[in-house]
Amino acid sequence: MLRYLPFLLILALWIYAFIDCLNTPEEEVKHLPKVVWVIIVLLFGQVLIGPVAWLVAGKVRKAPAVGGRGGARGRAQWVAPDDNPEFLKSLGEETRRKSEQDPEPEDRTDPDEDPQGRKP
């Protein structure tokens, strides 16, 4: 099984680079047209030249945003619900709406009664 590992790693890198190349928008491709990059990845994938060339030089790589909540192109980055003020606000509104629609019933139990309903 271990002797197949290098072949599987090369195949995984080849597939990853091919799919990444296909999914990359044309304006983010560097140096060559996208079609040429696809051909390079496919033709030279077995010897790792194509996939490595694509990953190193074929695509505009953006550094991850540090600290900010905005994405690279103005998109909102995913935020955990407990850190999202909009989500917390919506929870408060939902709770308030439910309490207005369904007021809690009054407590009708007698404090002198035991749980089975008998008086001492």
DSSP file (Angstrom, degrees, kcal/mol; ACC not computed):
  #  RESIDUE AA STRUCTURE BP1 BP2  ACC     N-H-->O    O-->H-N    N-H-->O    O-->H-N    TCO  KAPPA ALPHA  PHI   PSI    X-CA   Y-CA   Z-CA
    1    1 A M    >         0   0    0      0, 0.0     3,-1.2     0, 0.0     4,-0.4   0.000 360.0 360.0 360.0 -38.5    0.0    0.0    0.0
    2    2 A L  G >   +     0   0    0      1,-0.3     3,-0.9     2,-0.2     0, 0.0   0.788 360.0  63.1 -66.1 -27.5    2.8    2.4    0.8
    3    3 A R  G 3  S+     0   0    0      1,-0.2     4,-0.4     2,-0.1    -1,-0.3   0.713 100.2  54.0 -71.8 -17.7    4.3    2.0   -2.6
    4    4 A Y  G <> S+     0   0    0     -3,-1.2     4,-2.4     1,-0.2    -1,-0.2   0.583  85.4  88.0 -87.5 -10.8    1.2    3.6   -4.1
    5    5 A L  H <> S+     0   0    0     -3,-0.9     4,-2.5    -4,-0.4     5,-0.2   0.906  85.0  49.3 -59.4 -47.5    1.3    6.6   -1.9
    6    6 A P  H  > S+     0   0    0      0, 0.0     4,-2.3     0, 0.0    -1,-0.2   0.918 112.3  49.4 -59.4 -41.1    3.6    8.8   -4.2
    7    7 A F  H  > S+     0   0    0     -4,-0.4     4,-2.4     1,-0.2    -2,-0.2   0.913 112.0  48.2 -62.6 -42.4    1.3    8.0   -7.2
    8    8 A L  H  X S+     0   0    0     -4,-2.4     4,-2.5     2,-0.2    -1,-0.2   0.873 110.7  50.9 -67.2 -37.3   -1.8    9.0   -5.2
    9    9 A L  H  X S+     0   0    0     -4,-2.5     4,-2.3     2,-0.2    -1,-0.2   0.908 111.5  47.5 -66.2 -41.2   -0.2   12.2   -4.0
   10   10 A I  H  X S+     0   0    0     -4,-2.3     4,-2.4    -5,-0.2    -2,-0.2   0.914 113.1  49.0 -64.0 -42.7    0.8   13.2   -7.5
   11   11 A L  H  X S+     0   0    0     -4,-2.4     4,-2.6     2,-0.2    -2,-0.2   0.905 110.8  50.0 -64.0 -41.6   -2.7   12.3   -8.7
   12   12 A A  H  X S+     0   0    0     -4,-2.5     4,-2.6     2,-0.2    -2,-0.2   0.915 112.6  46.6 -64.1 -43.0   -4.3   14.4   -5.9
   13   13 A L  H  X S+     0   0    0     -4,-2.3     4,-2.7     2,-0.2     5,-0.2   0.899 112.2  51.5 -64.8 -40.2   -2.1   17.4   -6.7
   14   14 A W  H  X S+     0   0    0     -4,-2.4     4,-2.2     2,-0.2    -2,-0.2   0.932 112.9  44.1 -61.4 -48.2   -2.9   17.0  -10.4
   15   15 A I  H  X S+     0   0    0     -4,-2.6     4,-2.6     2,-0.2     5,-0.3   0.914 113.7  51.0 -64.9 -43.7   -6.7   16.9   -9.8
   16   16 A Y  H  X S+     0   0    0     -4,-2.6     4,-2.7    -5,-0.2     5,-0.2   0.940 112.2  45.7 -59.8 -47.8   -6.5   19.8   -7.3
   17   17 A A  H  X S+     0   0    0     -4,-2.7     4,-2.3     1,-0.2    -1,-0.2   0.884 113.0  51.0 -64.7 -38.5   -4.6   22.0   -9.7
   18   18 A F  H  X S+     0   0    0     -4,-2.2     4,-2.2    -5,-0.2    -2,-0.2   0.941 114.0  42.5 -64.7 -47.7   -6.8   21.2  -12.6
   19   19 A I  H  X S+     0   0    0     -4,-2.6     4,-2.2     2,-0.2    -2,-0.2   0.893 114.5  51.5 -66.9 -39.5  -10.0   22.0  -10.7
   20   20 A D  H  X S+     0   0    0     -4,-2.7     4,-1.0    -5,-0.3    -1,-0.2   0.900 110.4  49.2 -63.1 -40.2   -8.5   25.1   -9.2
   21   21 A C  H  < S+     0   0    0     -4,-2.3     3,-0.4    -5,-0.2    -2,-0.2   0.908 112.2  47.8 -65.7 -42.2   -7.5   26.3  -12.7
   22   22 A L  H  < S+     0   0    0     -4,-2.2    -2,-0.2     1,-0.2    -1,-0.2   0.868 113.9  46.9 -66.4 -36.3  -11.0   25.6  -14.1
   23   23 A N  H  < S+     0   0    0     -4,-2.2    -1,-0.2    -5,-0.2    -2,-0.2   0.576  88.4 101.4 -84.9  -9.6  -12.7   27.4  -11.2
   24   24 A T  S  < S-     0   0    0     -4,-1.0     5,-0.1    -3,-0.4    10,-0.0  -0.611  79.0-116.6 -77.9 129.8  -10.4   30.5  -11.2
   25   25 A P    >   -     0   0    0      0, 0.0     3,-1.8     0, 0.0     4,-0.3  -0.311  24.1-115.1 -63.0 150.0  -12.0   33.5  -13.0
   26   26 A E  G >  S+     0   0    0      1,-0.3     3,-1.2     2,-0.2     8,-0.1   0.825 113.3  59.1 -56.8 -35.5  -10.2   34.7  -16.1
   27   27 A E  G 3  S+     0   0    0      1,-0.2    -1,-0.3     3,-0.0    -3,-0.0   0.636 102.2  54.4 -73.2 -12.1   -9.2   38.1  -14.5
   28   28 A E  G <  S+     0   0    0     -3,-1.8    32,-2.4     2,-0.1     2,-0.4   0.418  84.7 102.3 -98.6   1.0   -7.3   36.3  -11.7
   29   29 A V  B <   -A   59   0A   0     -3,-1.2     2,-0.3    -4,-0.3    30,-0.2  -0.715  61.2-150.1 -87.9 132.3   -5.1   34.2  -14.1
   30   30 A K        -     0   0    0     28,-2.2     2,-2.6    -2,-0.4    -2,-0.1  -0.705  57.7  -5.8-104.5 154.5   -1.5   35.5  -14.5
   31   31 A H  S    S+     0   0    0     -2,-0.3    -1,-0.1    28,-0.0    27,-0.1  -0.163 120.6  38.5  70.5 -43.4    1.0   35.4  -17.3
   32   32 A L  S    S-     0   0    0     -2,-2.6     5,-0.0    26,-0.2     2,-0.0  -0.898  93.3 -87.8-133.2 160.7   -0.9   33.2  -19.8
   33   33 A P     >  -     0   0    0      0, 0.0     4,-1.8     0, 0.0     3,-0.3  -0.316  41.9-113.2 -64.0 156.0   -4.5   32.7  -20.9
   34   34 A K  H  > S+     0   0    0      1,-0.2     4,-2.3     2,-0.2     5,-0.2   0.869 115.2  56.7 -60.5 -39.2   -6.6   30.3  -18.8
   35   35 A V  H  > S+     0   0    0      1,-0.2     4,-2.1     2,-0.2    -1,-0.2   0.892 106.2  50.6 -61.4 -39.8   -7.0   27.8  -21.6
   36   36 A V  H  > S+     0   0    0     -3,-0.3     4,-2.6     1,-0.2    -1,-0.2   0.903 109.0  51.5 -65.9 -40.4   -3.2   27.6  -21.9
   37   37 A W  H  X S+     0   0    0     -4,-1.8     4,-2.7     2,-0.2    -2,-0.2   0.902 108.1  51.9 -63.1 -40.1   -2.9   27.0  -18.2
   38   38 A V  H  X S+     0   0    0     -4,-2.3     4,-2.3     1,-0.2    -1,-0.2   0.929 111.2  47.3 -61.3 -43.9   -5.5   24.2  -18.3
   39   39 A I  H  X S+     0   0    0     -4,-2.1     4,-3.1     2,-0.2     5,-0.3   0.914 111.7  50.4 -64.5 -42.6   -3.5   22.5  -21.2
   40   40 A I  H  X S+     0   0    0     -4,-2.6     4,-2.4     1,-0.2    10,-0.2   0.927 111.3  48.3 -61.3 -45.1   -0.2   22.9  -19.3
   41   41 A V  H  < S+     0   0    0     -4,-2.7     4,-0.3     9,-0.2    -1,-0.2   0.909 116.3  43.8 -62.9 -41.4   -1.7   21.3  -16.1
   42   42 A L  H >< S+     0   0    0     -4,-2.3     3,-0.5    -5,-0.2     4,-0.3   0.924 118.3  41.6 -70.8 -43.9   -3.2   18.4  -18.1
   43   43 A L  H 3< S+     0   0    0     -4,-3.1     3,-0.3     1,-0.2    -2,-0.2   0.877 125.3  32.7 -74.0 -36.9   -0.1   17.7  -20.3
   44   44 A F  T 3<>S+     0   0    0     -4,-2.4     6,-1.7    -5,-0.3     5,-0.8   0.127  87.7 104.0-108.0  21.6    2.6   18.1  -17.7
   45   45 A G  T X 5S+     0   0    0     -3,-0.5     3,-1.2    -4,-0.3    -1,-0.2   0.853  72.6  59.7 -70.7 -35.7    0.6   16.8  -14.6
   46   46 A Q  T 3 5S+     0   0    0     -4,-0.3    -1,-0.2    -3,-0.3    -2,-0.1   0.804 110.7  41.3 -67.4 -27.8    2.3   13.4  -14.5
   47   47 A V  T 3 5S-     0   0    0     -3,-0.3    -1,-0.3   -37,-0.0    -2,-0.2   0.304 110.6-122.2-101.6   8.8    5.7   15.0  -14.0
   48   48 A L  T <>5S+     0   0    0     -3,-1.2     4,-1.5    -4,-0.1     5,-0.2   0.402  84.1 110.9  70.2   0.3    4.4   17.6  -11.6
   49   49 A I  H  ><S+     0   0    0     -5,-0.8     4,-2.4     2,-0.2     5,-0.2   0.944  77.4  46.7 -69.3 -46.1    5.6   20.5  -13.7
   50   50 A G  H  > S+     0   0    0     -6,-1.7     4,-2.5   -10,-0.2    -9,-0.2   0.957 115.2  42.0 -62.4 -55.7    2.1   21.7  -14.7
   51   51 A P  H  > S+     0   0    0      0, 0.0     4,-2.4     0, 0.0    -1,-0.2   0.896 117.4  47.4 -61.1 -40.2    0.4   21.6  -11.3
   52   52 A V  H  X S+     0   0    0     -4,-1.5     4,-2.2     2,-0.2     5,-0.3   0.906 111.7  50.6 -68.5 -40.4    3.3   23.2   -9.5
   53   53 A A  H  X>S+     0   0    0     -4,-2.4     4,-3.0    -5,-0.2     5,-0.8   0.916 111.8  48.6 -61.9 -42.3    3.7   25.9  -12.2
   54   54 A W  I  X>S+     0   0    0     -4,-2.5     4,-1.3     3,-0.2     5,-0.6   0.937 113.3  46.0 -62.8 -46.0    0.0   26.7  -11.9
   55   55 A L  I  <5S+     0   0    0     -4,-2.4    -1,-0.2    -5,-0.2    -2,-0.2   0.832 121.8  37.3 -68.0 -31.6    0.1   26.8   -8.1
   56   56 A V  I  <5S+     0   0    0     -4,-2.2    -2,-0.2    -5,-0.2    -3,-0.2   0.911 137.5   5.4 -86.3 -45.4    3.2   29.0   -8.0
   57   57 A A  I  <5S+     0   0    0     -4,-3.0    -3,-0.2    -5,-0.3    -2,-0.2   0.526 111.1  73.5-121.6  -7.4    2.8   31.3  -11.0
   58   58 A G  I  <<S+     0   0    0     -4,-1.3   -28,-2.2    -5,-0.8     2,-0.4   0.685  90.7  47.3 -90.3 -16.8   -0.6   30.9  -12.6
   59   59 A K  B   <S-A   29   0A   0     -5,-0.6     2,-0.6   -30,-0.2   -30,-0.2  -0.946  79.8-113.2-131.8 144.8   -3.0   32.5  -10.2
   60   60 A V        -     0   0    0    -32,-2.4     2,-0.5    -2,-0.4    -3,-0.1  -0.650  37.2-156.1 -72.5 117.3   -3.2   35.8   -8.3
   61   61 A R        -     0   0    0     -2,-0.6     2,-0.4     0, 0.0    -1,-0.0  -0.845   2.1-153.2 -99.8 131.7   -2.9   34.7   -4.6
   62   62 A K        -     0   0    0     -2,-0.5     3,-0.1     3,-0.0    10,-0.0  -0.854  17.9-120.5-105.0 138.4   -4.3   37.1   -2.0
   63   63 A A        -     0   0    0     -2,-0.4     3,-0.1     1,-0.1     2,-0.0  -0.504  41.4 -98.2 -70.5 143.3   -2.9   37.2    1.5
   64   64 A P        -     0   0    0      0, 0.0     2,-0.2     0, 0.0    -1,-0.1  -0.346  43.1-102.3 -63.0 143.6   -5.6   36.4    4.1
   65   65 A A        -     0   0    0      5,-0.1     2,-0.7    -3,-0.1     7,-0.0  -0.460  33.8-140.6 -67.7 134.0   -7.2   39.4    5.7
   66   66 A V        -     0   0    0     -2,-0.2     2,-0.6     1,-0.1     3,-0.1  -0.874  69.1 -24.5-102.8 117.1   -5.8   40.0    9.2
   67   67 A G  S    S+     0   0    0     -2,-0.7    -1,-0.1     1,-0.2    -2,-0.1  -0.038 103.3 112.3  83.4 -34.2   -8.3   41.1   11.8
   68   68 A G        -     0   0    0     -2,-0.6    -1,-0.2     1,-0.1    -3,-0.0  -0.226  61.2-142.1 -76.4 164.6  -10.9   42.6    9.6
   69   69 A R  S    S+     0   0    0     -3,-0.1     8,-1.9     2,-0.1     2,-0.2   0.551  74.5  91.5 -98.5 -10.5  -14.4   41.3    9.1
   70   70 A G  B    S-B   76   0B   0      6,-0.2     6,-0.2     1,-0.1     5,-0.1  -0.571  73.0-125.4 -87.2 149.8  -14.6   42.2    5.3
   71   71 A G    >   -     0   0    0      4,-3.8     3,-0.9    -2,-0.2    -1,-0.1  -0.110  34.2 -91.6 -81.3-175.1  -13.5   39.8    2.6
   72   72 A A  T 3  S+     0   0    0      1,-0.2    -1,-0.1     2,-0.1    -2,-0.0   0.850 124.6  34.0 -69.5 -35.5  -11.0   40.3   -0.1
   73   73 A R  T 3  S-     0   0    0      2,-0.0    -1,-0.2     3,-0.0     3,-0.1  -0.073 129.2 -83.5-112.2  33.0  -13.6   41.6   -2.6
   74   74 A G  S <  S+     0   0    0     -3,-0.9     2,-0.1     1,-0.3    -2,-0.1   0.449  87.5 137.9  84.3  -2.1  -15.9   43.4   -0.3
   75   75 A R        -     0   0    0     -5,-0.1    -4,-3.8     1,-0.1     2,-0.4  -0.476  61.5-107.1 -75.4 150.4  -17.8   40.2    0.6
   76   76 A A  B     -B   70   0B   0     -6,-0.2     2,-0.2    -2,-0.1    -6,-0.2  -0.625  32.6-130.9 -77.5 132.4  -18.7   39.7    4.2
   77   77 A Q        -     0   0    0     -8,-1.9     2,-0.1    -2,-0.4    -6,-0.0  -0.560  32.9 -92.6 -82.2 148.9  -16.6   37.0    5.8
   78   78 A W        -     0   0    0     -2,-0.2     2,-0.4     1,-0.0    -1,-0.1  -0.369  44.6-167.4 -64.5 136.0  -18.3   34.3    7.8
   79   79 A V        -     0   0    0     -2,-0.1     5,-0.1    -3,-0.1    -1,-0.0  -0.977  27.7-105.6-127.0 139.0  -18.7   35.1   11.5
   80   80 A A    >>  -     0   0    0     -2,-0.4     3,-1.8     1,-0.1     4,-0.7  -0.317  33.7-116.9 -60.3 145.0  -19.7   32.7   14.2
   81   81 A P  G >4 S+     0   0    0      0, 0.0     3,-0.9     0, 0.0     7,-0.2   0.847 113.6  55.3 -56.9 -37.0  -23.3   33.3   15.5
   82   82 A D  G 34 S+     0   0    0      1,-0.2    -2,-0.1     5,-0.1     0, 0.0   0.633 112.1  44.6 -74.4  -9.7  -22.2   34.3   19.0
   83   83 A D  G <4 S+     0   0    0     -3,-1.8    -1,-0.2     1,-0.0    -3,-0.1   0.431  92.3  95.2-104.9  -3.3  -19.9   37.0   17.5
   84   84 A N    <X  -     0   0    0     -3,-0.9     4,-2.1    -4,-0.7     3,-0.2  -0.796  56.3-164.4 -96.0 109.7  -22.4   38.3   15.0
   85   85 A P  H  > S+     0   0    0      0, 0.0     4,-2.2     0, 0.0    -1,-0.2   0.836  89.4  56.3 -63.5 -32.0  -24.3   41.3   16.4
   86   86 A E  H  > S+     0   0    0      2,-0.2     4,-2.2     1,-0.2     5,-0.1   0.911 108.4  47.3 -65.0 -41.0  -27.0   41.1   13.7
   87   87 A F  H  > S+     0   0    0     -3,-0.2     4,-2.0     2,-0.2    -1,-0.2   0.916 112.2  49.2 -65.8 -43.5  -27.7   37.5   14.7
   88   88 A L  H  X S+     0   0    0     -4,-2.1     4,-2.0    -7,-0.2    -1,-0.2   0.884 110.6  51.2 -63.9 -37.9  -27.9   38.3   18.4
   89   89 A K  H  X S+     0   0    0     -4,-2.2     4,-2.3     1,-0.2    -1,-0.2   0.911 108.6  51.2 -64.9 -41.9  -30.2   41.2   17.7
   90   90 A S  H  X S+     0   0    0     -4,-2.2     4,-2.4     1,-0.2    -2,-0.2   0.863 108.0  52.9 -64.9 -34.6  -32.5   39.0   15.6
   91   91 A L  H  X S+     0   0    0     -4,-2.0     4,-2.5     2,-0.2    -1,-0.2   0.921 109.0  49.3 -64.4 -43.0  -32.6   36.5   18.5
   92   92 A G  H  X S+     0   0    0     -4,-2.0     4,-2.3     1,-0.2    -2,-0.2   0.906 112.2  47.8 -62.3 -41.9  -33.7   39.3   20.9
   93   93 A E  H  X S+     0   0    0     -4,-2.3     4,-2.5     2,-0.2    -1,-0.2   0.900 111.9  50.0 -65.6 -40.5  -36.4   40.4   18.5
   94   94 A E  H  X S+     0   0    0     -4,-2.4     4,-2.3     2,-0.2    -2,-0.2   0.904 111.5  48.1 -65.4 -41.2  -37.6   36.9   18.1
   95   95 A T  H  X S+     0   0    0     -4,-2.5     4,-2.2     2,-0.2    -2,-0.2   0.913 112.7  48.6 -64.9 -42.7  -37.8   36.3   21.8
   96   96 A R  H  X S+     0   0    0     -4,-2.3     4,-1.7     2,-0.2    -2,-0.2   0.898 111.1  50.6 -64.0 -41.1  -39.6   39.6   22.3
   97   97 A R  H  X S+     0   0    0     -4,-2.5     4,-1.9     1,-0.2    -2,-0.2   0.898 110.9  48.7 -64.0 -42.2  -42.1   38.7   19.5
   98   98 A K  H  X S+     0   0    0     -4,-2.3     4,-2.6     1,-0.2    -1,-0.2   0.895 109.8  51.4 -66.0 -39.7  -42.8   35.3   21.1
   99   99 A S  H  < S+     0   0    0     -4,-2.2    -1,-0.2     1,-0.2    -2,-0.2   0.836 110.3  49.7 -69.0 -30.5  -43.3   36.8   24.5
  100  100 A E  H  < S+     0   0    0     -4,-1.7    -1,-0.2    -5,-0.2    -2,-0.2   0.863 116.6  41.6 -72.3 -36.2  -45.8   39.3   23.1
  101  101 A Q  H  < S+     0   0    0     -4,-1.9    -2,-0.2     1,-0.2    -3,-0.2   0.873 125.8  30.8 -78.3 -37.9  -47.8   36.6   21.3
  102  102 A D  S  < S-     0   0    0     -4,-2.6    -1,-0.2    -5,-0.2    -2,-0.1  -0.729  76.8-163.3-126.3  79.4  -47.7   34.0   24.0
  103  103 A P        -     0   0    0      0, 0.0    -3,-0.1     0, 0.0     3,-0.1  -0.342  34.8 -99.4 -64.8 147.5  -47.7   35.5   27.5
  104  104 A E        -     0   0    0     -5,-0.1     3,-0.1     1,-0.1     2,-0.0  -0.422  40.5-111.5 -67.1 137.1  -46.7   33.1   30.2
  105  105 A P        -     0   0    0      0, 0.0    -1,-0.1     0, 0.0     3,-0.0  -0.357  38.8 -98.6 -66.9 149.6  -49.7   31.6   32.1
  106  106 A E        -     0   0    0      1,-0.1     2,-0.8    -3,-0.1     0, 0.0  -0.324  39.1-102.2 -67.2 151.9  -50.0   32.7   35.7
  107  107 A D        +     0   0    0      1,-0.1    -1,-0.1    -3,-0.1    -3,-0.0  -0.672  42.1 177.6 -77.2 110.9  -48.7   30.3   38.3
  108  108 A R        +     0   0    0     -2,-0.8     2,-0.3     2,-0.1    -1,-0.1   0.247  39.6 113.1-101.9  11.4  -51.8   28.6   39.7
  109  109 A T        -     0   0    0      1,-0.0    -2,-0.0     2,-0.0     3,-0.0  -0.648  67.2-126.5 -86.7 142.8  -50.2   26.3   42.1
  110  110 A D    >   -     0   0    0     -2,-0.3     3,-1.6     1,-0.1     7,-0.1  -0.740  10.3-141.6 -84.9 127.6  -50.8   26.8   45.8
  111  111 A P  T 3  S+     0   0    0      0, 0.0    -1,-0.1     0, 0.0    -2,-0.0   0.756 101.8  57.3 -64.8 -20.4  -47.5   27.1   47.7
  112  112 A D  T 3  S+     0   0    0      2,-0.1     2,-0.2     7,-0.0     6,-0.0   0.624  90.7  91.2 -83.6 -11.0  -49.0   25.1   50.6
  113  113 A E  S <  S-     0   0    0     -3,-1.6     6,-0.2     6,-0.1    -4,-0.0  -0.538  75.0-130.2 -81.9 148.5  -49.9   22.2   48.3
  114  114 A D    >   -     0   0    0      4,-1.8     3,-2.3    -2,-0.2    -4,-0.1  -0.468  39.9 -90.6 -85.7 170.5  -47.5   19.3   47.8
  115  115 A P  T 3  S+     0   0    0      0, 0.0    -1,-0.1     0, 0.0    -2,-0.1   0.703 124.5  59.4 -58.8 -21.0  -46.7   18.2   44.2
  116  116 A Q  T 3  S-     0   0    0      2,-0.1    -3,-0.0     1,-0.0     0, 0.0   0.437 117.3-107.6 -91.2   2.1  -49.5   15.7   44.2
  117  117 A G  S <  S+     0   0    0     -3,-2.3     2,-0.3     1,-0.3    -4,-0.0   0.564  74.4 131.1  91.4   9.9  -52.2   18.3   44.8
  118  118 A R        -     0   0    0     -4,-0.1    -4,-1.8     2,-0.0    -1,-0.3  -0.743  52.0-131.7 -96.3 143.8  -53.1   17.5   48.5
  119  119 A K              0   0    0     -2,-0.3    -6,-0.1    -6,-0.2    -7,-0.0  -0.702 360.0 360.0 -89.0 145.7  -53.3   20.1   51.2
  120  120 A P              0   0    0      0, 0.0    -1,-0.1     0, 0.0    -7,-0.1   0.505 360.0 360.0 -72.1 360.0  -51.4   19.4   54.5
